[in-house]
Amino acid sequence: METLFALCIGFLTSCGVFLMLRGRTFPVVMGLTMLSYAVNLFIFSSGRLNLKGAVVLGTSDSYADPLPQALVLTAIVIGFAMTAFLVILAIRARADLGNDHVDGSMPGPRHAKKERQK
């Protein structure tokens, strides 16, 4: 189970880094979101992966650690608010700049053709 969990965290991290290196704003936002999910899973796994651990005292011999669960719950709420802020920021940048590239300029030969037409 730990191997599968580690593979999921690694897959989310690699996809998040790949998307963050893209040139447009929406893949960057999605990459940050996937990277935050990977970090949340990593923090959650720090409390040990135990299938039979009880949360309520007195019902089992082994108990689950509630601190990583509380940290992940807080991180989910903060991550959702930050994702909403980044989406609104990307929409505003698209409206102001006219494109959705991260650096604000259009890459490639299409940009050169537009400059020559001016």
Secondary structure per residue as TSV (DSSP state, phi and psi in degrees):
chain	resnum	aa	ss	phi	psi
A	1	M	-	360.0	-38.1
A	2	E	H	-64.9	-35.6
A	3	T	H	-65.7	-44.4
A	4	L	H	-63.1	-40.9
A	5	F	H	-64.0	-43.0
A	6	A	H	-65.9	-37.5
A	7	L	H	-64.8	-39.4
A	8	C	H	-64.1	-42.9
A	9	I	H	-64.1	-43.2
A	10	G	H	-64.2	-39.6
A	11	F	H	-65.3	-45.1
A	12	L	H	-62.7	-39.8
A	13	T	H	-65.4	-46.0
A	14	S	H	-66.1	-40.5
A	15	C	H	-65.0	-39.3
A	16	G	H	-64.6	-42.6
A	17	V	H	-66.8	-41.6
A	18	F	H	-60.2	-44.6
A	19	L	H	-70.0	-32.2
A	20	M	H	-69.3	-21.9
A	21	L	T	-87.1	2.6
A	22	R	S	-75.8	166.8
A	23	G	S	-94.7	-4.7
A	24	R	B	-109.6	161.1
A	25	T	H	-75.2	-37.9
A	26	F	H	-64.2	-45.4
A	27	P	H	-62.2	-31.3
A	28	V	H	-66.3	-41.8
A	29	V	H	-64.7	-42.7
A	30	M	H	-65.4	-36.8
A	31	G	H	-65.1	-42.2
A	32	L	H	-63.7	-37.8
A	33	T	H	-65.7	-45.0
A	34	M	H	-65.8	-36.6
A	35	L	H	-66.8	-37.0
A	36	S	H	-68.6	-34.5
A	37	Y	H	-64.4	-39.5
A	38	A	H	-64.4	-41.3
A	39	V	H	-66.3	-38.5
A	40	N	H	-62.4	-42.9
A	41	L	H	-65.1	-37.7
A	42	F	H	-64.9	-43.8
A	43	I	H	-64.5	-39.5
A	44	F	H	-64.2	-36.0
A	45	S	H	-73.8	-16.0
A	46	S	T	-68.4	-16.8
A	47	G	T	-88.1	14.8
A	48	R	-	71.6	135.4
A	49	L	-	-87.9	107.4
A	50	N	-	-132.7	118.1
A	51	L	T	-76.1	-30.0
A	52	K	T	-104.5	14.0
A	53	G	-	-80.1	129.3
A	54	A	B	-89.0	152.1
A	55	V	S	-91.2	-34.1
A	56	V	S	-91.1	133.6
A	57	L	T	-67.1	142.9
A	58	G	T	92.7	-1.7
A	59	T	S	-107.3	-7.7
A	60	S	-	-155.8	166.1
A	61	D	S	-80.9	-30.6
A	62	S	S	-113.9	145.0
A	63	Y	B	-122.2	151.4
A	64	A	-	-84.7	145.6
A	65	D	-	-79.8	119.5
A	66	P	H	-80.3	-15.8
A	67	L	H	-64.5	-48.3
A	68	P	H	-62.8	-32.0
A	69	Q	H	-66.0	-41.2
A	70	A	H	-68.3	-39.0
A	71	L	H	-64.3	-41.6
A	72	V	H	-67.4	-39.8
A	73	L	H	-61.9	-42.8
A	74	T	H	-64.8	-41.3
A	75	A	H	-65.9	-33.8
A	76	I	H	-64.9	-44.1
A	77	V	H	-65.1	-45.3
A	78	I	H	-66.3	-39.8
A	79	G	H	-63.8	-38.3
A	80	F	H	-65.5	-42.2
A	81	A	H	-65.8	-39.5
A	82	M	H	-68.6	-37.7
A	83	T	H	-64.5	-42.3
A	84	A	H	-62.3	-40.9
A	85	F	H	-63.8	-42.6
A	86	L	H	-66.2	-36.2
A	87	V	H	-65.9	-44.0
A	88	I	H	-64.9	-38.9
A	89	L	H	-64.5	-39.1
A	90	A	H	-67.4	-39.0
A	91	I	H	-65.2	-41.3
A	92	R	H	-65.9	-40.8
A	93	A	H	-65.5	-36.9
A	94	R	H	-65.1	-39.9
A	95	A	H	-70.1	-40.1
A	96	D	H	-76.2	-42.1
A	97	L	H	-91.8	-22.6
A	98	G	S	88.3	-2.5
A	99	N	S	-145.9	172.7
A	100	D	-	-117.1	29.9
A	101	H	B	-80.7	148.5
A	102	V	T	-64.2	-41.3
A	103	D	T	-87.3	-2.2
A	104	G	S	87.2	-2.6
A	105	S	S	-116.6	154.3
A	106	M	-	-87.8	128.3
A	107	P	-	-84.5	163.2
A	108	G	S	84.1	-170.7
A	109	P	H	-70.4	-23.1
A	110	R	H	-62.9	-36.6
A	111	H	H	-66.1	-38.4
A	112	A	H	-67.2	-36.1
A	113	K	H	-66.2	-39.5
A	114	K	H	-68.1	-35.0
A	115	E	H	-67.1	-38.1
A	116	R	H	-68.8	-31.7
A	117	Q	H	-71.7	-25.8
A	118	K	-	-73.9	360.0
